[in-house]
Every structure is written in C-alpha cells, then in structure tokens.
Amino acid sequence: MNSSKDILAKTGASFVSGSSISINGLYELTKPRLSLLSVFTASLGYLVHDPFRNDLSILICLTIGTAFSAAGAATLNQWMERNEDALMTRTSNRPIPSKLVSPTFALFFGLTLSIIGLGVLYSGTNVWAMILTFSTLFIYLLFYTPLKKRSSWAIEVGAVSGALPPLVGWVAAAGSPTTYGWILFGILFAWQLPHFMAIAWNFRKDYTKGGFKLHQFGDSDGKDLSQKSLFYTFLLTLLVFAPYFIDISQSSPGIFYFCSAVLLSVYMIVAAIRFCLSSNRDFYSKKLFIVTIIYLPLLFSALVIDRYL
C-alpha cells in the first residue's frame, strides 16, 4: 500500500503538472479593466463621503481589498464559464480556453484572491464593507453567472452586484449604509443597464454561440432591448439628481455637480433615444456604449470635485 506521504506527493505532482501557469494568463484572468472599475467606484464612494479625511490607511485597505476581491470574482467567473468562453469568438482567447492557465489553478487562484480581498476589507476597513463585498461575489457568481444562460434578466441581476462597490466605499468611510450611499448604488445600477444592453446587442451572435440569453427579449430587431435601455437611462437621470433631496447634513452637491450632471444626462439621453428610435441599432448601440464609458467617470469625478469645492 502507498504511504500517506506517497499519496500526498502524487496529489501535489498531479496538481502542478495539470496546472499550466502563465503570468500574462493570470493577469488576464483578473479582467483588469473591469476590476479597475470596481476599484475606481469604491474609492470614489469613499471620497464622496469625506474627501478631507486624513486616515489614508482605510482608503488604501479599501483599494487593495476591492482590487483583490474584484480580481477573484473575475477569475472565478471565467472558471465557471470556461466551456462557453471556448465557443465564442470574443472570449476564445481568454486564459483558460487558450490553455494559458489550467482550470484547476484558475479555481485555486480565484478563491485565494477573493479570500485575501475580504480579509483586507475586514481588517482594514469595517465589517460592513466586507459583508457588502461578499454579497457582490455571492450575487455575481451564484446568481448572475448561471442566470445568463436562462434569462435576459441576468443583466439586471448582474447590475446589482456591479453597483455595490461605491456603497462599499461609502460604508468604509461612514461605518454603515446610509441614504446617500444607496443613491450611489442606484446610480451605478441604472448606468450599467444601458451600458451592458448595448454590449448584449453588439455581441448577440456571439452570445448565442455560447448559449447565453442576454439579448433575447422576444424580438429580433432589438426594439424591446433598446426601450429598456431608454427606461433605465431616465431612471439614471432621476437618481443622478437625488442627492439634492436628501438630508442637508449629508452635504448635498453644489452647482458644479449640478451643471455637470445636466450636461452628461442630456448626452446620455440623446444616445439612448437614438438607439431606441433608429432602424440602424447596430450603429447606435456602439455609440451608446461609448457614451456610457465617457459618462460614468466624468459624473463620479464631478461629484468628488464638487465636494472639494
């Protein structure tokens, strides 16, 4: 019979030999651009609450914890969807389908990143930030990811998890959720819907190959999809101005943010209307996608700058 040491040695050898590792592959597993968005919005949530706070250690821990957690979520998502990714043109060159990283190591890597991120948030910020980040991982991986193959409502579910980072940043500074923090959550939630619906329409053929149903709303020309994009754009506009209607003790924004929000809202609404009314939705969905990319950092930056002014 094999000794326990022999069994452990064989198990370890099997893990290493079956786990090809590429530094570039590991980097791409973390979806750095998407993870950066989570870090960006979490940091802005913190700064909107108190831009003059001198305790940089909390902001640093928030940034590091969010980065690790977002990278872990992205890695685990690719591990879960590795078979579907191999079928789609836009994802077939991702690290797991292209064999830069083995599924076994990707699972280990994703879990490790997530645990580190949650640990940093718990020890360096507060328990609320850790709980909300854990909720982000839970919703993203256990609800959004499997729902993508079953219903187009997965976009809304995914938007819930994607909207939590600014609330995480807010509670890291405030200590607990408040009305203003939930408004930041609502803004990012509503923004994601036209953003990802534009993506869903642009890549509808590819998503079909992978078995995803993100673009299917009962029609083939994207009319219902574009109408929902417009609805959420109007909802976004309402939420953008909501900070003016909360308790003044929470420091409502000033004129700089108001003017910025008006200009950006008009910019966004026009793009959403064109996507909704045009017969050339392929063209205007791409335009809407670009507008959303420009809109969000400018809006959140204006909100933070306004606090300094």
C-alpha positions in Angstrom: 0.0 0.0 0.0 1.1 3.6 -0.7 2.1 5.6 2.4 0.3 8.8 3.1 3.4 10.7 2.1 3.3 9.0 -1.3 -0.3 9.8 -1.8 0.3 13.5 -0.9 3.3 13.6 -3.2 1.3 12.2 -6.1 -1.6 14.6 -5.5 0.7 17.6 -5.4 2.5 16.5 -8.5 -0.8 16.0 -10.3 -1.9 19.4 -9.3 1.3 21.1 -10.6 1.5 19.1 -13.8 -2.2 19.7 -14.5 -1.9 23.4 -13.8 -0.1 25.3 -16.5 0.8 28.8 -15.3 1.3 31.9 -17.4 1.9 35.3 -15.7 0.2 37.0 -18.5 -2.7 34.5 -18.3 -3.1 35.1 -14.6 -3.2 38.8 -15.2 -5.9 38.5 -17.9 -7.9 36.2 -15.6 -8.4 39.1 -13.3 -10.1 41.2 -16.1 -8.0 44.2 -15.1 -10.2 46.8 -16.8 -13.4 45.6 -15.2 -11.7 45.2 -11.8 -10.3 48.7 -12.1 -13.9 50.0 -12.5 -14.8 48.4 -9.2 -11.7 49.9 -7.5 -12.5 53.3 -9.1 -16.1 53.4 -8.0 -15.4 52.1 -4.5 -12.7 54.8 -4.0 -15.0 57.5 -5.2 -17.7 56.3 -2.9 -15.3 56.8 0.0 -14.1 60.2 -1.2 -17.7 61.4 -1.8 -18.5 60.8 1.9 -15.4 62.6 3.3 -12.8 63.9 0.8 -10.9 65.7 3.7 -10.4 62.6 5.8 -6.8 62.2 6.9 -6.9 58.5 7.6 -5.3 57.2 4.4 -4.9 53.7 5.8 -8.7 53.0 5.3 -8.6 54.2 1.7 -5.6 52.1 1.0 -7.1 49.0 2.5 -10.4 49.7 0.7 -8.5 49.9 -2.6 -6.4 46.8 -2.1 -9.3 44.7 -0.7 -11.6 45.8 -3.6 -8.9 45.1 -6.2 -8.3 41.5 -4.9 -12.0 40.8 -4.5 -12.9 42.0 -8.0 -9.9 40.1 -9.5 -11.1 37.0 -7.6 -14.6 37.3 -8.9 -13.5 37.8 -12.5 -11.2 34.7 -12.2 -13.9 32.5 -10.8 -16.4 33.8 -13.4 -14.0 32.7 -16.1 -13.5 29.3 -14.4 -17.3 28.8 -14.3 -17.8 29.8 -18.0 -14.7 28.2 -19.4 -16.7 25.9 -21.8 -18.9 28.7 -23.0 -15.9 31.1 -23.5 -14.3 28.5 -25.8 -17.3 28.7 -28.1 -17.4 32.5 -28.6 -15.1 34.5 -30.8 -14.7 37.4 -28.3 -13.7 35.1 -25.4 -12.0 32.1 -27.1 -8.6 33.6 -26.4 -9.1 34.0 -22.7 -6.5 32.3 -20.5 -8.4 29.1 -19.7 -9.8 28.3 -23.3 -6.4 29.2 -24.7 -4.7 26.9 -22.1 -2.5 29.7 -20.7 -3.9 28.7 -17.3 -5.5 25.4 -16.3 -9.0 25.3 -14.8 -7.6 23.8 -11.6 -5.2 26.5 -11.0 -7.7 29.2 -12.0 -10.1 28.0 -9.4 -7.4 28.0 -6.7 -6.2 31.4 -7.8 -9.7 32.9 -7.8 -10.6 31.6 -4.4 -7.2 32.8 -3.0 -7.7 36.4 -4.4 -11.3 36.6 -3.1 -10.3 35.4 0.4 -7.4 37.9 0.6 -9.6 40.7 -0.6 -12.3 40.0 2.0 -9.7 39.7 4.7 -8.1 43.0 3.9 -11.5 44.7 3.9 -12.5 43.2 7.2 -9.2 44.1 9.0 -8.5 47.4 7.3 -12.0 49.0 6.9 -15.0 47.5 8.7 -17.3 44.5 8.7 -20.0 46.3 6.6 -17.5 46.8 3.7 -16.6 43.1 4.0 -20.2 41.9 4.1 -21.2 44.0 1.1 -18.2 42.8 -0.9 -19.0 39.2 0.0 -22.6 39.9 -1.3 -21.1 41.2 -4.5 -19.2 37.9 -5.0 -22.2 35.8 -4.0 -24.7 37.5 -6.4 -22.2 37.7 -9.3 -21.1 34.1 -9.1 -24.1 32.2 -7.8 -26.9 34.2 -9.4 -25.8 36.3 -12.3 -23.3 33.8 -13.9 -25.8 30.8 -14.2 -28.7 33.0 -15.0 -27.0 34.3 -18.1 -27.9 31.0 -19.9 -31.5 31.1 -18.7 -32.9 34.7 -18.9 -32.1 38.1 -20.2 -33.0 39.4 -16.7 -29.5 38.3 -15.8 -28.4 41.8 -16.9 -30.4 43.4 -14.0 -29.1 40.8 -11.5 -25.6 41.4 -12.6 -26.1 45.1 -12.2 -26.9 44.6 -8.6 -23.5 43.1 -7.8 -21.8 45.6 -10.1 -23.4 48.5 -8.3 -22.2 47.6 -4.8 -18.6 48.9 -4.9 -19.5 52.6 -4.4 -21.6 51.6 -1.5 -18.7 49.6 -0.2 -16.6 52.7 -0.4 -19.2 54.8 1.3 -19.6 52.4 4.3 -15.8 52.2 4.6 -15.9 55.9 5.4 -19.4 56.2 7.1 -19.3 52.9 9.1 -22.7 51.8 7.8 -25.0 52.2 4.8 -27.0 55.5 4.6 -29.4 57.1 2.1 -26.6 58.8 0.2 -24.7 55.5 -0.1 -27.7 53.7 -1.5 -28.1 56.6 -4.0 -24.6 55.9 -5.3 -25.5 52.3 -5.5 -28.6 53.2 -7.5 -26.7 55.5 -9.9 -24.2 52.7 -10.8 -27.0 50.1 -11.0 -29.0 52.2 -13.5 -25.9 53.2 -15.5 -25.0 49.5 -16.1 -28.2 48.6 -17.8 -27.9 50.7 -21.0 -24.1 50.0 -20.9 -24.5 46.2 -20.8 -27.6 46.2 -23.0 -25.6 47.9 -25.7 -22.9 45.2 -25.3 -25.6 42.4 -25.3 -26.9 43.7 -28.7 -23.4 44.3 -30.2 -22.4 40.7 -29.4 -25.8 39.0 -29.7 -24.5 36.4 -32.3 -21.5 35.5 -30.1 -23.6 35.2 -27.0 -25.9 32.9 -28.9 -23.0 30.6 -29.7 -22.2 30.4 -26.0 -25.7 29.7 -25.1 -26.3 33.0 -23.3 -29.7 34.8 -23.5 -28.6 38.3 -22.6 -30.2 39.9 -25.7 -33.4 37.9 -26.0 -36.5 40.0 -25.2 -38.9 38.4 -27.6 -38.0 40.3 -30.7 -35.2 40.0 -33.3 -34.6 43.7 -34.0 -33.7 44.9 -30.5 -36.7 47.1 -30.1 -37.5 45.8 -26.6 -33.9 45.9 -25.6 -33.5 49.5 -26.7 -36.7 50.5 -24.9 -35.4 49.1 -21.7 -32.1 50.9 -22.2 -34.0 54.2 -22.6 -36.1 53.4 -19.4 -33.0 52.8 -17.3 -31.4 55.9 -18.8 -34.3 58.0 -17.5 -34.1 56.2 -14.1 -30.4 57.0 -14.0 -31.2 60.7 -14.7 -33.6 60.8 -11.7 -31.0 59.1 -9.4 -28.2 61.5 -10.5 -30.2 64.4 -9.1 -31.4 62.5 -6.0 -28.6 63.7 -3.7 -30.2 67.2 -3.7 -33.3 65.8 -2.0 -31.7 64.1 1.0 -30.8 65.4 4.4 -28.7 68.6 4.1 -26.5 67.3 6.9 -25.1 64.8 4.4 -23.7 67.6 2.3 -25.7 67.8 -0.8 -23.7 68.6 -4.0 -23.3 72.1 -5.3 -23.6 74.0 -8.6 -20.6 72.4 -10.2 -22.0 68.9 -9.9 -25.5 70.1 -11.0 -24.2 71.6 -14.2 -22.1 68.6 -14.9 -25.0 66.2 -14.3 -27.3 68.2 -16.6 -24.8 68.2 -19.5 -24.0 64.5 -19.0 -27.6 63.5 -18.7 -28.6 65.2 -21.9 -25.6 63.5 -23.6 -26.7 60.1 -22.3 -30.4 60.5 -23.0 -29.8 61.6 -26.6 -27.7 58.4 -27.2 -30.3 56.2 -25.6 -33.1 57.8 -27.7 -31.1 57.2 -30.9 -30.6 53.6 -30.0 -34.3 53.2 -29.3 -35.7 55.0 -32.4 -33.2 54.3 -35.1 -33.6 51.4 -37.5 -29.7 51.1 -37.5 -29.4 49.8 -34.0 -26.0 48.1 -34.7 -24.5 51.5 -35.2 -26.2 53.4 -32.4 -25.7 50.6 -29.8 -22.0 51.1 -30.3 -22.5 54.8 -29.9 -24.4 54.3 -26.7 -21.7 52.0 -25.4 -19.1 54.7 -26.0 -21.2 57.3 -24.3 -21.7 55.2 -21.2 -17.9 54.8 -21.0 -17.4 58.5 -21.1 -20.4 59.3 -18.8 -19.6 57.4 -15.6 -16.0 58.6 -14.8 -17.0 62.2 -15.6 -20.1 62.1 -13.4 -18.4 60.5 -10.4 -15.4 62.7 -10.7 -17.7 65.8 -10.8 -19.3 64.6 -7.6 -16.0 64.2 -5.8 -14.6 67.5 -7.2 -17.8 69.3 -6.1 -17.2 68.1 -2.5 -13.7 69.7 -2.6 -15.2 73.0 -4.0 
